[in-house]
Amino acid sequence: MHAITTWTVEPEHIWKKPRAPGISGFMRLKNEAAYLDRAIASHLPGLDELIIVFNDCQDETPDICAAWASRQPDKVKVVEYEPKVIPIGTLESLKIDPRSPNCIAIITILCCL
């Protein structure tokens, strides 16, 4: 079983929550399997926590993330963001509301709260 949370945007996710002191890393991923294992291994020693969010992956990215979360559950948290995200700079991105769950900017804001 994968150590991955599936998450959709709900209003209660927007409210700020108290955070523990420390250094947090954040990775927003789509099809990054080629270098992901090495990237996590090189950054994790300098972090108190690593939050990984992936979306619509067609490669081994979810499996690599799940393996890290299983090995270091107190340090690595993995979330699959379910609504398909529209890439910035595309014509489709210009047509959607920036507060839409499909907007990549809202993912970054919500996951860092």
PLY file of the C-alpha trace (Angstrom):
ply
format ascii 1.0
element vertex 113
property float x
property float y
property float z
element edge 112
property int vertex1
property int vertex2
end_header
0.00 0.00 0.00
1.26 3.45 -0.93
1.87 6.08 1.75
0.14 8.71 -0.36
-2.77 10.91 0.56
-5.27 11.87 -2.13
-6.42 15.41 -1.57
-9.01 17.65 -3.11
-9.44 21.30 -2.24
-11.95 21.88 0.54
-12.61 25.21 2.30
-11.20 23.95 5.62
-7.80 23.35 3.96
-7.48 27.08 3.36
-7.35 28.15 7.03
-3.89 28.63 8.47
-2.79 26.06 11.00
-0.03 26.40 13.61
3.33 25.13 12.36
6.23 23.67 14.28
9.56 25.50 13.90
12.01 24.03 11.41
12.99 23.92 7.75
10.40 22.61 5.31
10.98 21.59 1.74
8.25 21.50 -0.88
8.27 19.60 -4.18
5.55 19.98 -6.78
5.93 17.15 -9.29
4.70 15.72 -12.54
6.60 12.91 -14.24
9.92 13.53 -12.48
11.02 9.90 -11.93
14.34 10.23 -13.75
15.98 12.41 -11.07
13.53 12.27 -8.17
15.25 9.68 -5.99
18.57 11.56 -6.15
16.88 14.92 -5.57
15.11 13.71 -2.43
18.25 11.97 -1.13
20.38 15.09 -1.57
17.91 17.54 0.03
16.32 15.52 2.83
19.30 15.64 5.26
18.99 19.44 5.46
15.23 19.49 6.04
12.99 18.89 9.04
10.17 17.90 6.72
9.58 17.42 3.01
6.12 17.88 1.53
5.72 16.31 -1.91
2.70 17.00 -4.09
2.28 15.27 -7.44
-0.36 15.50 -10.13
-1.35 13.42 -13.15
1.91 11.39 -13.31
2.41 8.81 -16.03
5.78 7.53 -14.76
7.16 6.07 -11.51
6.97 9.35 -9.59
4.16 8.16 -7.24
6.02 4.93 -6.42
9.29 6.73 -5.67
7.47 9.22 -3.43
5.64 6.42 -1.62
8.89 4.56 -0.98
10.44 7.65 0.64
7.31 8.28 2.72
7.39 4.64 3.90
11.08 4.83 4.82
10.84 8.20 6.59
7.19 8.71 7.62
8.03 11.37 10.22
9.87 13.48 7.67
8.31 12.89 4.24
4.64 13.58 3.49
3.23 12.81 0.05
-0.03 14.12 -1.40
-1.61 13.33 -4.74
-3.47 16.39 -5.93
-6.49 14.97 -7.73
-7.92 17.63 -10.03
-5.89 17.86 -13.21
-3.69 20.94 -13.05
-3.47 23.32 -15.99
0.16 24.29 -16.75
1.05 27.96 -16.44
1.63 29.73 -19.74
-0.82 27.64 -21.75
-3.85 29.13 -23.48
-6.07 27.05 -21.20
-4.44 28.60 -18.10
-5.41 32.07 -19.28
-9.08 31.05 -19.35
-9.41 29.70 -15.79
-9.94 31.53 -12.54
-6.63 31.71 -10.60
-8.53 30.45 -7.54
-9.65 27.33 -9.38
-8.51 23.94 -8.00
-7.10 23.37 -11.50
-4.73 26.33 -11.21
-1.16 25.42 -10.27
-0.80 28.59 -8.16
-3.56 27.54 -5.74
-1.84 24.19 -5.13
1.31 25.91 -3.92
-0.64 28.23 -1.63
-2.82 25.51 -0.09
-0.04 22.99 0.47
2.12 25.52 2.27
-0.55 26.57 4.76
0 1
1 2
2 3
3 4
4 5
5 6
6 7
7 8
8 9
9 10
10 11
11 12
12 13
13 14
14 15
15 16
16 17
17 18
18 19
19 20
20 21
21 22
22 23
23 24
24 25
25 26
26 27
27 28
28 29
29 30
30 31
31 32
32 33
33 34
34 35
35 36
36 37
37 38
38 39
39 40
40 41
41 42
42 43
43 44
44 45
45 46
46 47
47 48
48 49
49 50
50 51
51 52
52 53
53 54
54 55
55 56
56 57
57 58
58 59
59 60
60 61
61 62
62 63
63 64
64 65
65 66
66 67
67 68
68 69
69 70
70 71
71 72
72 73
73 74
74 75
75 76
76 77
77 78
78 79
79 80
80 81
81 82
82 83
83 84
84 85
85 86
86 87
87 88
88 89
89 90
90 91
91 92
92 93
93 94
94 95
95 96
96 97
97 98
98 99
99 100
100 101
101 102
102 103
103 104
104 105
105 106
106 107
107 108
108 109
109 110
110 111
111 112
